[in-house]
Amino acid sequence: MNKLFPRIYDTKVLSSAAEYFGRTDLGKVYEKCINDSRLKNNLRINFDINNGFDNYEGSGLLAHYHEAAYDAYMTGVAFANIIKYKENE
């Protein structure tokens, strides 16, 4: 067993197992998490727009898919929402 990362979770596997999420690609799971009425109030992260992080909200956010930091953010949102959904299921 890896001591640095004793447990590894895969959002693709988790979203597939939940079945509610449909498609399992990160962008689609993330969009469902932020737009679906059953999920969107589970988690809210506010960006520090006063220090130049205002591009990650609103209509411009699709341009940031596949930026490493934004993909990490989307993965975290997806993971938290999938776990919360499964917990309530």
Summary of the structure (lengths in Angstrom):
residues: 89
radius of gyration: 14.0
end to end distance: 30.1
largest distance: 42.8
contacts: 200
relative contact order: 0.19
helix: 58%
strand: 0%
